[in-house]
Structures are given as structure tokens and as C-alpha cells.
Amino acid sequence: MKTTIKRAMAIVLLLSIFSAHAQTKAKRKVLFVLTSHNTLGTTGKKTGFWIEEFATPYYFMKDKGVEIVVATPKGGQAPIDPKSNEPAFQTEATKRYFADEQTQQVLATTVKLSEVNVKQFDAVFYPGGHGPMWDLVNDENSIRLIQAFYKAGKPTAFVCHGSAALVNVKDGKGNYLIAGKKVTGFCNTEEAAVQLTQVVPFALESKLTERGALYEKGADWSSFILEDGNLISGQNPQSSEAVAKALYSKLNTKK
């Protein structure tokens, strides 16, 4: 009888441990930072964030129990680049988004970057789209957030033009944060292919290299990511899922 009771107690204890472990994993919290900028230079056209670069990582993590908060410089509605809504760029994740009223409301009511408390999050992720080239690149709140996440040893991830948010970030010694680190982002030949080289305020590949980053890239329009410690970056929209997987992996190994 005593043996049976001991076994039962051992089983209950193991179940409690597994339950607590599962709850801990489910409590991981990630900040997604999107652009508020919606004007494509002087073209008269609209821009914003690339919906696939948001939707794929968002659902990848949400389906695994990660809590996600979305923030923008201005708060409120985050502008979707209308180009990314075209049929040729739709994926299962984007189709899911456009049928998901709850997540659409999340993007309609984003938090202001100035109101974000880094201590409440385990990681940060910056999707792309051309918008960040105009606002996040110089946004002081975004710069402070990246500095704080990185200094705290928390995974800090970017994809495509999201890497523009790194351009003006410096470390505690006044050096550019990406100097000497492996980083990727939308490359010059991809920018030329979409005929926006003369529209964007700078060439992202060139600017990252200028800041001292050890810039690398894969073939145009192919998935390519780099990891340098807790810094994760992806080259283009095709890299968004790989970046999400790398970020989630670091979340699970983070103490």
C-alpha cells in the first residue's frame, strides 16, 4: 500500500513539473516592432510594413504559445505596404491574417514605442517593408529599445528592411552596435530589382557595411539568415520563417 502511494505521489510530482515547465514556455513574451511610416519617398505611392514578414513569424510564435505585443513609433494603426497585399505575395500566413479579425485589431491598436517596458519582454523582432527606412532608422525610442534588449542579453531579431533599425544604434562605448558583427538585410541587387534604389533614403546593404557590420547575403530572393550571439537577421521576405525559428530557438534556450 505504501509503495502504491509513493508511486502515485511521484507521478503527481512529475506531472506538476511538466505542467510548470509548459506554463513557463507559454509565458514567453516577444515585442514586435513595426513602422508607422506610409509614404514611399516622393513617389506619391504608399508603403509600410511587409505583411508576410509580420504574419509568418507572428503565427509561428503564437501557435507555440508565445505572447506577442505589437508596437509602432506612433501607436495605433500600423500601415501595411499595399504592394505586399498583391496576390503574387500571398502565403498561408497572410491569408490567415486577412481572415483573422482579432489580429487585425492588434495592428489597428499598436502600442507606442515610448510606452514599452523592455523588462516585460523576453525578445524583440523587427519585420521589414520599406517604412523602417524612414522612421525606425532614426527613432530614438526604437534605438533605446534595441540597446536595452541587446545589453540585457535578450534575442534581438530583424528581417529584410527591418535591419534598418540597427543603422544608428550604438553601444555603451559610442561605437555602432553592429560593428564587427554578422548582419544581413535587403541587399542592393534586390533593391535594384524592385526599382527603388533611387527612392529609398539609402541602400541598406551599403549602410550596414559602412557602419562596420560584417554583411553577408545569399542569392537574391532566397532564404538567408545570420546569427551573431543574440543578434539575428534575415535578408528578405523569404527569410522571415527562418528568422522566426531561430528566435524561437533562442527563447527556449534562454534562462
C-alpha positions in Angstrom: 0.0 0.0 0.0 2.8 2.4 1.0 4.6 1.6 -2.3 1.5 2.4 -4.3 1.0 5.7 -2.5 4.7 6.6 -3.1 4.3 5.8 -6.8 1.2 7.9 -7.0 2.9 10.8 -5.3 5.9 10.5 -7.7 3.6 10.6 -10.7 1.8 13.7 -9.3 5.1 15.4 -8.7 6.3 14.7 -12.3 3.1 15.9 -13.8 3.4 19.1 -11.7 7.0 19.6 -13.0 5.9 19.1 -16.6 2.9 21.4 -16.2 5.1 24.1 -14.7 7.6 23.7 -17.5 4.9 24.1 -20.1 3.5 27.1 -18.4 6.9 28.7 -18.3 7.4 28.2 -22.0 3.9 29.6 -22.7 4.7 32.7 -20.8 7.5 33.8 -23.2 6.7 37.3 -24.4 8.0 38.9 -27.6 7.7 42.5 -28.8 7.1 43.0 -32.5 8.1 46.5 -33.7 6.5 47.8 -36.9 6.9 51.0 -38.8 4.4 53.9 -38.7 5.7 55.4 -42.0 3.4 55.0 -45.0 4.8 57.3 -47.7 7.2 55.9 -50.3 9.6 58.8 -50.7 8.4 61.4 -53.2 6.7 58.8 -55.5 3.2 59.6 -54.3 2.8 55.9 -53.5 2.2 54.2 -50.2 4.5 51.9 -48.2 4.6 50.5 -44.7 5.5 47.1 -43.4 5.5 43.9 -45.5 2.6 41.8 -44.3 4.2 38.4 -44.9 7.2 39.4 -42.8 4.8 40.1 -39.9 2.3 37.3 -40.4 4.6 34.3 -40.8 6.7 35.0 -37.6 3.6 36.1 -35.7 1.6 32.9 -36.3 4.7 30.7 -36.0 5.2 32.0 -32.4 1.6 32.5 -31.4 0.8 28.9 -32.3 3.6 27.8 -29.9 2.1 29.8 -27.0 4.3 32.9 -27.2 2.6 36.1 -26.1 3.1 38.9 -28.6 2.7 42.7 -28.3 3.0 44.9 -31.3 4.4 48.4 -31.1 5.0 51.3 -33.5 6.5 54.7 -33.2 3.2 56.5 -33.3 0.9 53.7 -31.9 -2.4 52.9 -33.4 -2.8 51.5 -36.9 0.3 50.1 -38.4 0.4 50.7 -42.2 0.6 47.6 -44.4 2.5 48.1 -47.7 -0.2 47.8 -50.3 2.3 46.1 -52.6 2.5 43.2 -50.2 -1.2 42.7 -50.5 -0.9 41.7 -54.1 -1.9 38.1 -55.0 1.6 37.1 -56.0 2.9 37.8 -52.5 0.2 35.9 -50.5 1.1 32.9 -48.3 -0.8 30.7 -46.0 0.1 33.1 -43.1 -1.1 36.3 -44.9 -4.3 34.6 -45.9 -4.8 33.6 -42.3 -4.2 37.2 -41.2 -6.8 38.6 -43.6 -9.4 36.2 -42.2 -8.3 36.9 -38.6 -10.2 39.9 -37.2 -8.6 39.6 -33.8 -5.1 40.1 -35.2 -6.3 42.8 -37.5 -7.4 44.6 -34.4 -4.0 44.1 -32.8 -2.5 46.0 -35.8 -5.1 48.7 -35.5 -4.3 49.4 -31.9 -0.5 49.0 -31.6 1.3 50.3 -28.5 3.5 53.4 -28.7 7.2 52.6 -28.6 7.6 55.2 -25.9 5.4 53.2 -23.6 7.2 49.9 -23.9 9.0 48.4 -20.9 11.8 46.2 -22.0 11.8 44.3 -18.7 8.3 42.9 -19.6 9.7 41.1 -22.7 12.0 38.2 -23.5 12.9 39.2 -27.1 12.2 41.8 -29.8 11.5 41.3 -33.5 11.6 43.9 -36.3 9.7 42.9 -39.6 10.6 44.9 -42.7 8.9 46.6 -45.5 10.3 49.9 -46.7 8.7 52.0 -44.0 11.5 51.4 -41.4 14.0 53.1 -43.8 12.3 56.4 -43.0 11.2 56.2 -39.4 12.7 53.3 -37.3 16.2 54.1 -38.6 16.2 57.4 -36.6 13.6 56.7 -34.0 15.1 57.4 -30.5 12.7 55.1 -28.7 13.5 52.3 -31.1 17.2 52.9 -30.7 17.0 52.8 -26.9 14.9 49.6 -27.0 17.4 47.8 -29.2 20.2 49.0 -26.9 18.4 47.7 -23.8 17.4 44.4 -25.3 20.9 43.7 -26.5 22.6 44.8 -23.3 20.2 42.5 -21.3 21.3 39.6 -23.4 17.8 39.2 -24.9 17.3 37.9 -28.5 17.1 40.8 -30.9 15.9 39.9 -34.4 15.3 41.7 -37.7 14.3 40.7 -41.2 14.7 42.4 -44.6 14.4 46.3 -44.2 13.8 45.8 -40.5 17.6 45.7 -40.3 17.4 49.5 -41.0 16.5 49.9 -37.3 20.1 48.9 -36.5 21.8 51.5 -38.6 22.1 54.2 -35.9 22.2 52.1 -32.8 25.4 52.5 -30.7 26.8 50.5 -27.8 27.8 51.9 -24.4 31.1 53.0 -25.7 29.7 55.0 -28.5 30.5 52.5 -31.2 28.0 51.3 -33.7 26.4 48.2 -32.2 26.7 46.2 -35.5 30.4 47.0 -36.0 32.3 43.7 -36.3 29.1 41.6 -36.1 27.5 39.4 -38.7 24.4 41.1 -40.1 22.2 40.8 -43.2 19.3 42.7 -44.7 17.7 43.5 -48.0 20.6 43.6 -50.5 21.4 46.2 -53.1 20.7 43.9 -56.1 17.2 43.1 -54.6 16.6 46.8 -54.1 17.6 47.4 -57.8 15.3 44.6 -58.9 12.2 46.3 -57.3 13.4 49.6 -58.9 13.6 51.5 -55.6 17.3 52.3 -55.4 16.7 55.9 -56.3 13.7 56.2 -54.0 14.9 54.9 -50.6 16.9 57.3 -48.4 19.9 54.9 -48.5 21.0 51.5 -49.7 20.6 49.2 -46.7 23.4 46.8 -47.6 25.8 49.7 -48.2 24.8 51.5 -45.0 25.2 48.4 -42.8 28.6 47.8 -44.3 29.5 51.4 -43.7 28.6 51.0 -40.0 31.1 48.2 -39.8 28.8 45.2 -40.0 30.2 42.0 -41.4 27.5 42.0 -44.0 26.7 38.7 -45.8 24.0 37.7 -48.2 22.6 34.7 -50.0 21.2 34.5 -53.5 18.6 37.1 -54.3 15.1 36.2 -53.1 16.4 33.1 -51.2 16.1 32.4 -47.5 19.3 33.5 -45.8 19.8 34.4 -42.1 22.7 35.2 -39.8 23.2 34.8 -36.1 25.8 36.6 -34.1 25.2 35.8 -30.4 21.7 37.1 -29.6 21.6 39.2 -32.8 19.5 37.5 -35.6 18.9 38.9 -39.1 17.3 37.8 -42.3 17.9 39.0 -45.8 14.5 39.3 -47.4 10.8 38.2 -47.1 11.8 34.6 -47.9 13.9 34.6 -44.7 11.1 35.5 -42.3 10.2 32.0 -41.2 13.9 31.1 -40.7 14.3 34.1 -38.5 11.2 33.2 -36.5 12.6 29.7 -36.0 16.0 31.0 -34.9 14.4 33.5 -32.5 12.1 30.8 -31.0 15.0 28.5 -30.5 16.9 31.2 -28.6 13.8 31.8 -26.5 13.7 28.2 -25.5 17.4 28.1 -24.6 17.2 31.5 -22.7 17.4 31.1 -18.9 
